[in-house]
Each structure stands twice: as structure tokens, then as C-alpha cells.
Amino acid sequence: MAKEKKFVEAVTPMSEDFAQWYTDVVKKAELIEYSNVRGCMILRPNGYAIWENIQKNLDAMFKETGVENVYMPMFIPESLLQKEKDHVEGFAPEVAWVTQGGMNTLEERLCVRPTSETLFCDFYSRIIESHRDLPKLYNQWCSVVRWEKTTRPFLRSAEFLWQEGHTAHATEEEAEERTIQMLNIYAEFCEKYLAIPVIKGQKTDKEKFAGAKSTYTIEALMHDGKALQSGTSHNFGDGFARAFGIQYSDKENKLQYVHQTSWGMSTRIIGALIMVHGDDSGLVLPPRIAPVQVMIVPIAQRKPGVLEKAAELKSTLIKAGYQVKVDDSDKSPGWKFNEQEIRGIPLRVEIGPKDIEAGQAIIVRRDTREKLVVSLDELADKIGETLEIMQNDMLERAKAHLASHIYEAKTYDEFKNIVENKPGFVKMMWCGELACEMKIKEDTTATSRCIPFEQEQITDVCPVCGKPAKKMVFWGKAY
């Protein structure tokens, strides 16, 4: 039993060191392994399977709106990247360059894509001619490279996986509608599948995407009270179209520039999953996104009929539509329980000789540790019911945590006191001036998270400078 206890103790308690807790969970749950390439991580089967489920469900939601998948090259010629000035300046510090191919020095440097706006623009300039060619609703699933100074598993790495949607439209109104539509899809996905509530809103000009007319975001709150930008949607207007000459002939046969959007969500969202739902025993996965929903643990498995009954239950539950595994390793039940808990598998089913004799099994919820004794005849139905209750309970707990960590500040001193002593989001009015936004960051390290769509009038003036207030903003410290 000493080893089993040590297995649990290997996870640092959240209250002791949240950053170390996070690192322990991603390692002990076998989500990632560090590689020999600085800032790059290896996604292990447990981690990649979560991404596969995210990709599968999100991709289906995209396709319901008419989006099609494509794939662009991973290299961007420097001359192409230079076509949109604001865009290239925004990414310049993070760009990785290829200068040699084989034994030869390249005539033109190639950028390893940090994002693919320029590639899509070049592509659209070739295939869009008429209003009949619009809209173009494309998305790609790929990896991107950004040469980050400091890295952290899932949250910030030199290479990461994501999807990036790029659409082209005939009018400004259509582009804005698509921009908001995709943001709402991200918010719905987070709530429905990840059990993560989010705040939706617009980024300030300082925080918007390089080259965008406007950027919208979903912001989630982690267990430690820090914010995590979890998905963004950008309206590019016709800025990129003018830089790349993307024009179409309208119904009056006049040349017009297209209006574009871009939107993305990355493996960073797995970091959100960990930090919103995890506990001191490890990962806690919402049932709808968990690669394994049920782990069957045979008790006294060497006794006749136990492994056979476990295999029978697995087959029955798989036929009922659940993702199920049997842990028939030679480890002790206690060790198996610990492994199931640290990996965040939603339900554990315990079955032993006495249970078989009684025609029952024990179901244990990962989130609450609640134990239920269930008849084998009702097991499939009860598992479905319990998984659904668990999914809803996890969302409600996350909503309650978010609601209890939103504060309101009417004065700048009050704001600074809250930021210092009460981790979470702070609602405060803002004059719209960059100087005040910069002062807040300098004084507190908090940043503007978003200008929410649902506005409130907390004060008539900006608490920082005393000028008339224009917007209510959510502020907070963030990853």
C-alpha cells in the first residue's frame, strides 16, 4: 500500500503550489512528455485522444455551418508574409525561419507558419473572381510554430496543434455575422462538451489580432482565479483583401474587395480542461469529451469468472455506446483506482466475486467519489444517467466558481485591492484610452480580458483617469 499512497502524493496539492500541481497532473496523467526540442512537447495517447475528441466534435459543429476543411503549406515565403504590414509586425518576434534547404542556402527565407492568413489570402486571390464564388468557408487542422520565450505544456509551446478557419465574404455585414457566429460556436462547444462556462466579448485595440479590424474572444476562469483566452474570432474587414488584391465582380459587374474572417482554437483548451476541473488527485474529465468514459476494475480477478464477467460488461457497455476499458493488469485494485482517478476517467465500475453472486456492480463517480450499487441488468442505463448527471454537475460547479469570482470596482484603489487579494475577473469602467490600459497592466499586471457584449454602467467616469467612461471591461491576470 505504501507505493499506492506515493502514487497519489506525487501530485502536489493545488493549495501548496498551483503551478507545480498543473505540471504534476499533465505528467502523471500521461498527457504529455517533454521532448529534446526546446519548447516542444510530445502528446502521449491520453493527451492526443482528448484532442481527437475536441477535433471530432468541433469539426462537426463547423461543418453544420457550411465550413469545409483544406490544408495549406507549412512554409510561407518572406515576400508573402511582408504584404500585410501590421500582421507581419505582430508576429515578427515569434517567427521561426528556414534559411537552408539541403546543402543550399535559400534565395528567399521561408517562415514556418505561425498562422496562415497570408497563405489563405494568396489562395483566395487566385480562386475568387465573381460574386458567385462567395462565400468561401474554409478551415484547416494543423500545427503552427511560435518561438515563445517561456513555455508551459498546452498553455504555451513553440509548436502546438489548432484549427484555423479563414472565410471570405461579399459584404462587411456577412463577415461580421460569420465572426460572431464562430465565436458563439466556441462558447457553445466549451459549455456543452467541456463543461466550461465562458465570458464573450471584444478585445481592446491593444489586445486584438495583428491586422484585424476587430477581435472577439471567449475567456474562461481557471481554478486559481486566472483567466485563459480559450478561442478567438477575428473580423479582418477588407484590409488583407486590399493588400493581396482579392477582388470579385459583383452583380453589376463592378470590382469589389472581399471581407474576411479568421477564427481559431488550439490545444491550449486542454490546459483549460485541466485547470477548471482538476483536483488534488489529478485530472477530472467531463464525460462528453473523455476518451475513456468507464474503466472496469475487476476485484479479486484471479478468482474464476471475474475477468470473464468484466469482459462481458465491457462488451455490453460498448454496444450501448460508451467508451469503455477493462484494467486487467496485475496491479492491486487500490493502484488501479489511483490510476483511473489521476487520468480523470469519469466512472469506475468495480466487479468482484461477491458482486457477481449478488448480480450487481459498484459505480464510482470521479468528480464526487459517490458510490452507487447497481443491478447488472440496469447497469447500462444507470451509467448513461450518471454520466449525464456528472456532465451537468461539472458545468454547474464551474459556473458557480466563475460567478463567485467576478468582482466590481468603482474606484482605482478598490480595483487594485481586488486584483491583489481576490483572484478572478474584475468589472470596471474604462475611458477607452491606451494610456489607462497600460497603466493598469504596469500597476497590477492585470490586463483587459474583453469588453463584454452585455454592458453595465458601473460608474460614469474611468476610475483610472477620471475621464468619461465609454465601456465596461473585464480585467484580470491571465495565462
Salt bridges, closest charged atoms under 4 A:
GLU9 OE2 - LYS5 NZ 3.04
GLU33 OE2 - LYS27 NZ 2.87
ASP59 OD2 - LYS63 NZ 2.81
GLU78 OE2 - ARG109 NH2 2.85
GLU89 OE2 - LYS85 NZ 3.09
GLU117 OE2 - HIS166 ND1 3.88
ASP122 OD2 - ARG126 NH2 2.63
GLU148 OE2 - ARG156 NH1 3.49
GLU164 OE1 - HIS166 NE2 2.70
GLU172 OE2 - LYS213 NZ 2.40
GLU191 OE2 - LYS399 NZ 3.73
ASP205 OD1 - LYS208 NZ 3.83
GLU207 OE2 - LYS206 NZ 2.86
GLU219 OE2 - LYS203 NZ 3.06
GLU219 OE1 - ARG449 NE 3.07
ASP238 OD2 - ARG242 NE 3.09
ASP279 OD1 - ARG366 NH2 2.70
ASP279 OD2 - ARG369 NH1 3.40
GLU312 OE2 - LYS309 NZ 3.26
GLU339 OE2 - LYS331 NZ 2.77
GLU341 OE2 - ARG348 NH1 3.99
GLU341 OE2 - ARG369 NE 3.13
GLU350 OE2 - ARG348 NH2 3.02
ASP367 OD2 - ARG365 NH2 2.70
ASP367 OD2 - ARG397 NH2 2.79
GLU370 OE1 - ARG365 NH1 3.77
GLU385 OE2 - LYS382 NZ 3.14
GLU388 OE2 - ARG288 NH2 2.33
ASP393 OD2 - ARG365 NH2 2.99
GLU396 OE2 - LYS399 NZ 3.89
ASP413 OD1 - LYS416 NZ 3.76
ASP443 OD2 - LYS439 NZ 3.09
GLU456 OE2 - LYS427 NZ 2.99
